[in-house]
Amino acid sequence: MPTYKLQINGKMLQADVEADTPLLWVLRDHLGLVGTKYGCGIAQCGACTVHVNGGATRSCVYPVSAVGSSPVLTIEGLSEKGDHPLQLAWDEVDVAQCGYCQAGQIMTAAALLKKTPKPSDEDIANTMHGNICRCGAYHRIREAVKLASTKA
């Protein structure tokens, strides 16, 4: 079994896994980073979203062998104290209901704000539409992303 050396949340970590193992399971089962959630397993819901080389990536279908030397950022690495503008906006707007999708929602939004610091309402809607929230908190999610963009 090959050993993969991965730069995750600014640290070098390694995992002995098969090449086709989805990054999600490497993070959760081999590295103990359980903030990233399993939702659908087919890259449709967004619960598993992390950043690979700065871009939002659905980790449930992304093989660990594709990571290479690209840095990976998970919800645990977004901020040390939970004070990223998105995390603060999520609290202020009271977005979470069940909370299951929130890590993926926040990571998708963080990639958007990195690329487009002052997104329009259309930018937010177009980016976030691919993330499913079973509780239907979409209006609060969009509101929190917009709020975070004013504070970042």
MODELLER restraints for C-alpha pairs under 7 A, 6 or more apart:
rsr = mdl.restraints
at = mdl.atoms
rsr.add(forms.Gaussian(group=physical.xy_distance, feature=features.Distance(at['CA:1:A'], at['CA:16:A']), mean=6.13, stdev=0.5))
rsr.add(forms.Gaussian(group=physical.xy_distance, feature=features.Distance(at['CA:1:A'], at['CA:17:A']), mean=5.89, stdev=0.5))
rsr.add(forms.Gaussian(group=physical.xy_distance, feature=features.Distance(at['CA:1:A'], at['CA:18:A']), mean=5.83, stdev=0.5))
rsr.add(forms.Gaussian(group=physical.xy_distance, feature=features.Distance(at['CA:2:A'], at['CA:16:A']), mean=5.64, stdev=0.5))
rsr.add(forms.Gaussian(group=physical.xy_distance, feature=features.Distance(at['CA:2:A'], at['CA:17:A']), mean=6.05, stdev=0.5))
rsr.add(forms.Gaussian(group=physical.xy_distance, feature=features.Distance(at['CA:2:A'], at['CA:18:A']), mean=6.33, stdev=0.5))
rsr.add(forms.Gaussian(group=physical.xy_distance, feature=features.Distance(at['CA:3:A'], at['CA:14:A']), mean=6.55, stdev=0.5))
rsr.add(forms.Gaussian(group=physical.xy_distance, feature=features.Distance(at['CA:3:A'], at['CA:15:A']), mean=5.54, stdev=0.5))
rsr.add(forms.Gaussian(group=physical.xy_distance, feature=features.Distance(at['CA:3:A'], at['CA:16:A']), mean=4.30, stdev=0.5))
rsr.add(forms.Gaussian(group=physical.xy_distance, feature=features.Distance(at['CA:3:A'], at['CA:17:A']), mean=6.47, stdev=0.5))
rsr.add(forms.Gaussian(group=physical.xy_distance, feature=features.Distance(at['CA:4:A'], at['CA:14:A']), mean=5.33, stdev=0.5))
rsr.add(forms.Gaussian(group=physical.xy_distance, feature=features.Distance(at['CA:4:A'], at['CA:15:A']), mean=5.29, stdev=0.5))
rsr.add(forms.Gaussian(group=physical.xy_distance, feature=features.Distance(at['CA:4:A'], at['CA:16:A']), mean=6.28, stdev=0.5))
rsr.add(forms.Gaussian(group=physical.xy_distance, feature=features.Distance(at['CA:5:A'], at['CA:12:A']), mean=6.64, stdev=0.5))
rsr.add(forms.Gaussian(group=physical.xy_distance, feature=features.Distance(at['CA:5:A'], at['CA:13:A']), mean=5.73, stdev=0.5))
rsr.add(forms.Gaussian(group=physical.xy_distance, feature=features.Distance(at['CA:5:A'], at['CA:14:A']), mean=4.35, stdev=0.5))
rsr.add(forms.Gaussian(group=physical.xy_distance, feature=features.Distance(at['CA:5:A'], at['CA:15:A']), mean=6.76, stdev=0.5))
rsr.add(forms.Gaussian(group=physical.xy_distance, feature=features.Distance(at['CA:6:A'], at['CA:12:A']), mean=5.57, stdev=0.5))
rsr.add(forms.Gaussian(group=physical.xy_distance, feature=features.Distance(at['CA:6:A'], at['CA:13:A']), mean=5.22, stdev=0.5))
rsr.add(forms.Gaussian(group=physical.xy_distance, feature=features.Distance(at['CA:6:A'], at['CA:14:A']), mean=5.78, stdev=0.5))
rsr.add(forms.Gaussian(group=physical.xy_distance, feature=features.Distance(at['CA:6:A'], at['CA:69:A']), mean=6.83, stdev=0.5))
rsr.add(forms.Gaussian(group=physical.xy_distance, feature=features.Distance(at['CA:7:A'], at['CA:13:A']), mean=6.26, stdev=0.5))
rsr.add(forms.Gaussian(group=physical.xy_distance, feature=features.Distance(at['CA:7:A'], at['CA:71:A']), mean=5.01, stdev=0.5))
rsr.add(forms.Gaussian(group=physical.xy_distance, feature=features.Distance(at['CA:7:A'], at['CA:72:A']), mean=6.06, stdev=0.5))
rsr.add(forms.Gaussian(group=physical.xy_distance, feature=features.Distance(at['CA:8:A'], at['CA:71:A']), mean=6.02, stdev=0.5))
rsr.add(forms.Gaussian(group=physical.xy_distance, feature=features.Distance(at['CA:8:A'], at['CA:72:A']), mean=4.68, stdev=0.5))
rsr.add(forms.Gaussian(group=physical.xy_distance, feature=features.Distance(at['CA:8:A'], at['CA:73:A']), mean=5.80, stdev=0.5))
rsr.add(forms.Gaussian(group=physical.xy_distance, feature=features.Distance(at['CA:9:A'], at['CA:72:A']), mean=6.22, stdev=0.5))
rsr.add(forms.Gaussian(group=physical.xy_distance, feature=features.Distance(at['CA:9:A'], at['CA:73:A']), mean=4.92, stdev=0.5))
rsr.add(forms.Gaussian(group=physical.xy_distance, feature=features.Distance(at['CA:9:A'], at['CA:74:A']), mean=6.55, stdev=0.5))
rsr.add(forms.Gaussian(group=physical.xy_distance, feature=features.Distance(at['CA:9:A'], at['CA:77:A']), mean=4.74, stdev=0.5))
rsr.add(forms.Gaussian(group=physical.xy_distance, feature=features.Distance(at['CA:15:A'], at['CA:30:A']), mean=6.41, stdev=0.5))
rsr.add(forms.Gaussian(group=physical.xy_distance, feature=features.Distance(at['CA:19:A'], at['CA:63:A']), mean=6.63, stdev=0.5))
rsr.add(forms.Gaussian(group=physical.xy_distance, feature=features.Distance(at['CA:19:A'], at['CA:64:A']), mean=6.06, stdev=0.5))
rsr.add(forms.Gaussian(group=physical.xy_distance, feature=features.Distance(at['CA:19:A'], at['CA:65:A']), mean=4.96, stdev=0.5))
rsr.add(forms.Gaussian(group=physical.xy_distance, feature=features.Distance(at['CA:20:A'], at['CA:63:A']), mean=4.92, stdev=0.5))
rsr.add(forms.Gaussian(group=physical.xy_distance, feature=features.Distance(at['CA:20:A'], at['CA:64:A']), mean=6.46, stdev=0.5))
rsr.add(forms.Gaussian(group=physical.xy_distance, feature=features.Distance(at['CA:20:A'], at['CA:65:A']), mean=6.61, stdev=0.5))
rsr.add(forms.Gaussian(group=physical.xy_distance, feature=features.Distance(at['CA:21:A'], at['CA:63:A']), mean=5.35, stdev=0.5))
rsr.add(forms.Gaussian(group=physical.xy_distance, feature=features.Distance(at['CA:21:A'], at['CA:64:A']), mean=5.84, stdev=0.5))
rsr.add(forms.Gaussian(group=physical.xy_distance, feature=features.Distance(at['CA:22:A'], at['CA:59:A']), mean=6.36, stdev=0.5))
rsr.add(forms.Gaussian(group=physical.xy_distance, feature=features.Distance(at['CA:22:A'], at['CA:60:A']), mean=5.46, stdev=0.5))
rsr.add(forms.Gaussian(group=physical.xy_distance, feature=features.Distance(at['CA:22:A'], at['CA:61:A']), mean=5.50, stdev=0.5))
rsr.add(forms.Gaussian(group=physical.xy_distance, feature=features.Distance(at['CA:22:A'], at['CA:62:A']), mean=5.21, stdev=0.5))
rsr.add(forms.Gaussian(group=physical.xy_distance, feature=features.Distance(at['CA:22:A'], at['CA:63:A']), mean=4.33, stdev=0.5))
rsr.add(forms.Gaussian(group=physical.xy_distance, feature=features.Distance(at['CA:22:A'], at['CA:64:A']), mean=5.73, stdev=0.5))
rsr.add(forms.Gaussian(group=physical.xy_distance, feature=features.Distance(at['CA:23:A'], at['CA:59:A']), mean=5.12, stdev=0.5))
rsr.add(forms.Gaussian(group=physical.xy_distance, feature=features.Distance(at['CA:23:A'], at['CA:60:A']), mean=6.42, stdev=0.5))
rsr.add(forms.Gaussian(group=physical.xy_distance, feature=features.Distance(at['CA:23:A'], at['CA:62:A']), mean=5.69, stdev=0.5))
rsr.add(forms.Gaussian(group=physical.xy_distance, feature=features.Distance(at['CA:23:A'], at['CA:63:A']), mean=5.57, stdev=0.5))
rsr.add(forms.Gaussian(group=physical.xy_distance, feature=features.Distance(at['CA:23:A'], at['CA:64:A']), mean=4.88, stdev=0.5))
rsr.add(forms.Gaussian(group=physical.xy_distance, feature=features.Distance(at['CA:24:A'], at['CA:48:A']), mean=6.71, stdev=0.5))
rsr.add(forms.Gaussian(group=physical.xy_distance, feature=features.Distance(at['CA:24:A'], at['CA:59:A']), mean=4.82, stdev=0.5))
rsr.add(forms.Gaussian(group=physical.xy_distance, feature=features.Distance(at['CA:24:A'], at['CA:60:A']), mean=5.04, stdev=0.5))
rsr.add(forms.Gaussian(group=physical.xy_distance, feature=features.Distance(at['CA:27:A'], at['CA:33:A']), mean=5.18, stdev=0.5))
rsr.add(forms.Gaussian(group=physical.xy_distance, feature=features.Distance(at['CA:27:A'], at['CA:34:A']), mean=6.95, stdev=0.5))
rsr.add(forms.Gaussian(group=physical.xy_distance, feature=features.Distance(at['CA:28:A'], at['CA:34:A']), mean=4.74, stdev=0.5))
rsr.add(forms.Gaussian(group=physical.xy_distance, feature=features.Distance(at['CA:35:A'], at['CA:75:A']), mean=6.10, stdev=0.5))
rsr.add(forms.Gaussian(group=physical.xy_distance, feature=features.Distance(at['CA:35:A'], at['CA:76:A']), mean=6.48, stdev=0.5))
rsr.add(forms.Gaussian(group=physical.xy_distance, feature=features.Distance(at['CA:35:A'], at['CA:103:A']), mean=6.65, stdev=0.5))
rsr.add(forms.Gaussian(group=physical.xy_distance, feature=features.Distance(at['CA:36:A'], at['CA:47:A']), mean=6.92, stdev=0.5))
rsr.add(forms.Gaussian(group=physical.xy_distance, feature=features.Distance(at['CA:36:A'], at['CA:48:A']), mean=5.22, stdev=0.5))
rsr.add(forms.Gaussian(group=physical.xy_distance, feature=features.Distance(at['CA:36:A'], at['CA:49:A']), mean=6.97, stdev=0.5))
rsr.add(forms.Gaussian(group=physical.xy_distance, feature=features.Distance(at['CA:36:A'], at['CA:74:A']), mean=6.84, stdev=0.5))
rsr.add(forms.Gaussian(group=physical.xy_distance, feature=features.Distance(at['CA:36:A'], at['CA:75:A']), mean=6.75, stdev=0.5))
rsr.add(forms.Gaussian(group=physical.xy_distance, feature=features.Distance(at['CA:36:A'], at['CA:103:A']), mean=6.30, stdev=0.5))
rsr.add(forms.Gaussian(group=physical.xy_distance, feature=features.Distance(at['CA:36:A'], at['CA:104:A']), mean=6.95, stdev=0.5))
rsr.add(forms.Gaussian(group=physical.xy_distance, feature=features.Distance(at['CA:37:A'], at['CA:47:A']), mean=5.32, stdev=0.5))
rsr.add(forms.Gaussian(group=physical.xy_distance, feature=features.Distance(at['CA:37:A'], at['CA:48:A']), mean=4.95, stdev=0.5))
rsr.add(forms.Gaussian(group=physical.xy_distance, feature=features.Distance(at['CA:38:A'], at['CA:47:A']), mean=6.16, stdev=0.5))
rsr.add(forms.Gaussian(group=physical.xy_distance, feature=features.Distance(at['CA:38:A'], at['CA:48:A']), mean=5.65, stdev=0.5))
rsr.add(forms.Gaussian(group=physical.xy_distance, feature=features.Distance(at['CA:38:A'], at['CA:60:A']), mean=6.98, stdev=0.5))
rsr.add(forms.Gaussian(group=physical.xy_distance, feature=features.Distance(at['CA:39:A'], at['CA:45:A']), mean=6.38, stdev=0.5))
rsr.add(forms.Gaussian(group=physical.xy_distance, feature=features.Distance(at['CA:39:A'], at['CA:47:A']), mean=5.46, stdev=0.5))
rsr.add(forms.Gaussian(group=physical.xy_distance, feature=features.Distance(at['CA:39:A'], at['CA:48:A']), mean=6.82, stdev=0.5))
rsr.add(forms.Gaussian(group=physical.xy_distance, feature=features.Distance(at['CA:41:A'], at['CA:60:A']), mean=5.40, stdev=0.5))
rsr.add(forms.Gaussian(group=physical.xy_distance, feature=features.Distance(at['CA:41:A'], at['CA:61:A']), mean=6.82, stdev=0.5))
rsr.add(forms.Gaussian(group=physical.xy_distance, feature=features.Distance(at['CA:42:A'], at['CA:60:A']), mean=6.85, stdev=0.5))
rsr.add(forms.Gaussian(group=physical.xy_distance, feature=features.Distance(at['CA:42:A'], at['CA:61:A']), mean=6.42, stdev=0.5))
rsr.add(forms.Gaussian(group=physical.xy_distance, feature=features.Distance(at['CA:43:A'], at['CA:58:A']), mean=5.51, stdev=0.5))
rsr.add(forms.Gaussian(group=physical.xy_distance, feature=features.Distance(at['CA:43:A'], at['CA:60:A']), mean=6.32, stdev=0.5))
rsr.add(forms.Gaussian(group=physical.xy_distance, feature=features.Distance(at['CA:43:A'], at['CA:61:A']), mean=6.27, stdev=0.5))
rsr.add(forms.Gaussian(group=physical.xy_distance, feature=features.Distance(at['CA:45:A'], at['CA:130:A']), mean=6.63, stdev=0.5))
rsr.add(forms.Gaussian(group=physical.xy_distance, feature=features.Distance(at['CA:45:A'], at['CA:131:A']), mean=5.10, stdev=0.5))
rsr.add(forms.Gaussian(group=physical.xy_distance, feature=features.Distance(at['CA:45:A'], at['CA:132:A']), mean=4.94, stdev=0.5))
rsr.add(forms.Gaussian(group=physical.xy_distance, feature=features.Distance(at['CA:46:A'], at['CA:58:A']), mean=6.35, stdev=0.5))
rsr.add(forms.Gaussian(group=physical.xy_distance, feature=features.Distance(at['CA:46:A'], at['CA:104:A']), mean=5.48, stdev=0.5))
rsr.add(forms.Gaussian(group=physical.xy_distance, feature=features.Distance(at['CA:46:A'], at['CA:130:A']), mean=6.76, stdev=0.5))
rsr.add(forms.Gaussian(group=physical.xy_distance, feature=features.Distance(at['CA:46:A'], at['CA:131:A']), mean=4.65, stdev=0.5))
rsr.add(forms.Gaussian(group=physical.xy_distance, feature=features.Distance(at['CA:46:A'], at['CA:132:A']), mean=6.53, stdev=0.5))
rsr.add(forms.Gaussian(group=physical.xy_distance, feature=features.Distance(at['CA:47:A'], at['CA:101:A']), mean=4.87, stdev=0.5))
rsr.add(forms.Gaussian(group=physical.xy_distance, feature=features.Distance(at['CA:47:A'], at['CA:103:A']), mean=6.71, stdev=0.5))
rsr.add(forms.Gaussian(group=physical.xy_distance, feature=features.Distance(at['CA:47:A'], at['CA:104:A']), mean=4.36, stdev=0.5))
rsr.add(forms.Gaussian(group=physical.xy_distance, feature=features.Distance(at['CA:48:A'], at['CA:58:A']), mean=5.54, stdev=0.5))
rsr.add(forms.Gaussian(group=physical.xy_distance, feature=features.Distance(at['CA:48:A'], at['CA:59:A']), mean=5.47, stdev=0.5))
rsr.add(forms.Gaussian(group=physical.xy_distance, feature=features.Distance(at['CA:48:A'], at['CA:60:A']), mean=6.09, stdev=0.5))
rsr.add(forms.Gaussian(group=physical.xy_distance, feature=features.Distance(at['CA:48:A'], at['CA:104:A']), mean=5.59, stdev=0.5))
rsr.add(forms.Gaussian(group=physical.xy_distance, feature=features.Distance(at['CA:49:A'], at['CA:56:A']), mean=6.14, stdev=0.5))
rsr.add(forms.Gaussian(group=physical.xy_distance, feature=features.Distance(at['CA:49:A'], at['CA:57:A']), mean=5.34, stdev=0.5))
rsr.add(forms.Gaussian(group=physical.xy_distance, feature=features.Distance(at['CA:49:A'], at['CA:58:A']), mean=4.60, stdev=0.5))
rsr.add(forms.Gaussian(group=physical.xy_distance, feature=features.Distance(at['CA:49:A'], at['CA:59:A']), mean=5.93, stdev=0.5))
rsr.add(forms.Gaussian(group=physical.xy_distance, feature=features.Distance(at['CA:49:A'], at['CA:104:A']), mean=4.59, stdev=0.5))
rsr.add(forms.Gaussian(group=physical.xy_distance, feature=features.Distance(at['CA:49:A'], at['CA:107:A']), mean=6.15, stdev=0.5))
rsr.add(forms.Gaussian(group=physical.xy_distance, feature=features.Distance(at['CA:49:A'], at['CA:108:A']), mean=6.57, stdev=0.5))
rsr.add(forms.Gaussian(group=physical.xy_distance, feature=features.Distance(at['CA:50:A'], at['CA:56:A']), mean=5.68, stdev=0.5))
rsr.add(forms.Gaussian(group=physical.xy_distance, feature=features.Distance(at['CA:50:A'], at['CA:57:A']), mean=5.37, stdev=0.5))
rsr.add(forms.Gaussian(group=physical.xy_distance, feature=features.Distance(at['CA:50:A'], at['CA:58:A']), mean=6.56, stdev=0.5))
rsr.add(forms.Gaussian(group=physical.xy_distance, feature=features.Distance(at['CA:50:A'], at['CA:59:A']), mean=6.47, stdev=0.5))
rsr.add(forms.Gaussian(group=physical.xy_distance, feature=features.Distance(at['CA:50:A'], at['CA:73:A']), mean=5.93, stdev=0.5))
rsr.add(forms.Gaussian(group=physical.xy_distance, feature=features.Distance(at['CA:50:A'], at['CA:74:A']), mean=5.09, stdev=0.5))
rsr.add(forms.Gaussian(group=physical.xy_distance, feature=features.Distance(at['CA:50:A'], at['CA:107:A']), mean=5.96, stdev=0.5))
rsr.add(forms.Gaussian(group=physical.xy_distance, feature=features.Distance(at['CA:51:A'], at['CA:57:A']), mean=5.55, stdev=0.5))
rsr.add(forms.Gaussian(group=physical.xy_distance, feature=features.Distance(at['CA:51:A'], at['CA:72:A']), mean=5.51, stdev=0.5))
rsr.add(forms.Gaussian(group=physical.xy_distance, feature=features.Distance(at['CA:51:A'], at['CA:73:A']), mean=4.97, stdev=0.5))
rsr.add(forms.Gaussian(group=physical.xy_distance, feature=features.Distance(at['CA:51:A'], at['CA:74:A']), mean=6.60, stdev=0.5))
rsr.add(forms.Gaussian(group=physical.xy_distance, feature=features.Distance(at['CA:52:A'], at['CA:70:A']), mean=6.21, stdev=0.5))
rsr.add(forms.Gaussian(group=physical.xy_distance, feature=features.Distance(at['CA:52:A'], at['CA:71:A']), mean=5.85, stdev=0.5))
rsr.add(forms.Gaussian(group=physical.xy_distance, feature=features.Distance(at['CA:52:A'], at['CA:72:A']), mean=4.62, stdev=0.5))
rsr.add(forms.Gaussian(group=physical.xy_distance, feature=features.Distance(at['CA:52:A'], at['CA:73:A']), mean=6.61, stdev=0.5))
rsr.add(forms.Gaussian(group=physical.xy_distance, feature=features.Distance(at['CA:53:A'], at['CA:70:A']), mean=5.02, stdev=0.5))
rsr.add(forms.Gaussian(group=physical.xy_distance, feature=features.Distance(at['CA:53:A'], at['CA:71:A']), mean=5.14, stdev=0.5))
rsr.add(forms.Gaussian(group=physical.xy_distance, feature=features.Distance(at['CA:53:A'], at['CA:72:A']), mean=6.32, stdev=0.5))
rsr.add(forms.Gaussian(group=physical.xy_distance, feature=features.Distance(at['CA:54:A'], at['CA:111:A']), mean=6.76, stdev=0.5))
rsr.add(forms.Gaussian(group=physical.xy_distance, feature=features.Distance(at['CA:55:A'], at['CA:111:A']), mean=5.93, stdev=0.5))
rsr.add(forms.Gaussian(group=physical.xy_distance, feature=features.Distance(at['CA:56:A'], at['CA:107:A']), mean=6.85, stdev=0.5))
rsr.add(forms.Gaussian(group=physical.xy_distance, feature=features.Distance(at['CA:56:A'], at['CA:108:A']), mean=5.61, stdev=0.5))
rsr.add(forms.Gaussian(group=physical.xy_distance, feature=features.Distance(at['CA:56:A'], at['CA:111:A']), mean=5.77, stdev=0.5))
rsr.add(forms.Gaussian(group=physical.xy_distance, feature=features.Distance(at['CA:75:A'], at['CA:103:A']), mean=5.92, stdev=0.5))
rsr.add(forms.Gaussian(group=physical.xy_distance, feature=features.Distance(at['CA:75:A'], at['CA:107:A']), mean=6.59, stdev=0.5))
rsr.add(forms.Gaussian(group=physical.xy_distance, feature=features.Distance(at['CA:78:A'], at['CA:84:A']), mean=6.83, stdev=0.5))
rsr.add(forms.Gaussian(group=physical.xy_distance, feature=features.Distance(at['CA:85:A'], at['CA:148:A']), mean=5.04, stdev=0.5))
rsr.add(forms.Gaussian(group=physical.xy_distance, feature=features.Distance(at['CA:85:A'], at['CA:151:A']), mean=6.34, stdev=0.5))
rsr.add(forms.Gaussian(group=physical.xy_distance, feature=features.Distance(at['CA:85:A'], at['CA:152:A']), mean=5.86, stdev=0.5))
rsr.add(forms.Gaussian(group=physical.xy_distance, feature=features.Distance(at['CA:86:A'], at['CA:106:A']), mean=6.62, stdev=0.5))
rsr.add(forms.Gaussian(group=physical.xy_distance, feature=features.Distance(at['CA:86:A'], at['CA:144:A']), mean=6.92, stdev=0.5))
rsr.add(forms.Gaussian(group=physical.xy_distance, feature=features.Distance(at['CA:86:A'], at['CA:145:A']), mean=6.50, stdev=0.5))
rsr.add(forms.Gaussian(group=physical.xy_distance, feature=features.Distance(at['CA:86:A'], at['CA:148:A']), mean=5.13, stdev=0.5))
rsr.add(forms.Gaussian(group=physical.xy_distance, feature=features.Distance(at['CA:89:A'], at['CA:144:A']), mean=5.04, stdev=0.5))
rsr.add(forms.Gaussian(group=physical.xy_distance, feature=features.Distance(at['CA:89:A'], at['CA:147:A']), mean=6.12, stdev=0.5))
rsr.add(forms.Gaussian(group=physical.xy_distance, feature=features.Distance(at['CA:89:A'], at['CA:148:A']), mean=5.56, stdev=0.5))
rsr.add(forms.Gaussian(group=physical.xy_distance, feature=features.Distance(at['CA:90:A'], at['CA:144:A']), mean=5.53, stdev=0.5))
rsr.add(forms.Gaussian(group=physical.xy_distance, feature=features.Distance(at['CA:93:A'], at['CA:140:A']), mean=6.49, stdev=0.5))
rsr.add(forms.Gaussian(group=physical.xy_distance, feature=features.Distance(at['CA:93:A'], at['CA:144:A']), mean=5.96, stdev=0.5))
rsr.add(forms.Gaussian(group=physical.xy_distance, feature=features.Distance(at['CA:95:A'], at['CA:137:A']), mean=6.51, stdev=0.5))
rsr.add(forms.Gaussian(group=physical.xy_distance, feature=features.Distance(at['CA:95:A'], at['CA:140:A']), mean=5.37, stdev=0.5))
rsr.add(forms.Gaussian(group=physical.xy_distance, feature=features.Distance(at['CA:95:A'], at['CA:141:A']), mean=6.00, stdev=0.5))
rsr.add(forms.Gaussian(group=physical.xy_distance, feature=features.Distance(at['CA:96:A'], at['CA:102:A']), mean=6.79, stdev=0.5))
rsr.add(forms.Gaussian(group=physical.xy_distance, feature=features.Distance(at['CA:97:A'], at['CA:135:A']), mean=6.58, stdev=0.5))
rsr.add(forms.Gaussian(group=physical.xy_distance, feature=features.Distance(at['CA:101:A'], at['CA:133:A']), mean=6.04, stdev=0.5))
rsr.add(forms.Gaussian(group=physical.xy_distance, feature=features.Distance(at['CA:105:A'], at['CA:131:A']), mean=6.38, stdev=0.5))
rsr.add(forms.Gaussian(group=physical.xy_distance, feature=features.Distance(at['CA:108:A'], at['CA:128:A']), mean=6.98, stdev=0.5))
rsr.add(forms.Gaussian(group=physical.xy_distance, feature=features.Distance(at['CA:109:A'], at['CA:145:A']), mean=6.51, stdev=0.5))
rsr.add(forms.Gaussian(group=physical.xy_distance, feature=features.Distance(at['CA:113:A'], at['CA:149:A']), mean=6.71, stdev=0.5))
rsr.add(forms.Gaussian(group=physical.xy_distance, feature=features.Distance(at['CA:117:A'], at['CA:149:A']), mean=6.04, stdev=0.5))
rsr.add(forms.Gaussian(group=physical.xy_distance, feature=features.Distance(at['CA:118:A'], at['CA:149:A']), mean=5.57, stdev=0.5))
rsr.add(forms.Gaussian(group=physical.xy_distance, feature=features.Distance(at['CA:124:A'], at['CA:142:A']), mean=6.50, stdev=0.5))
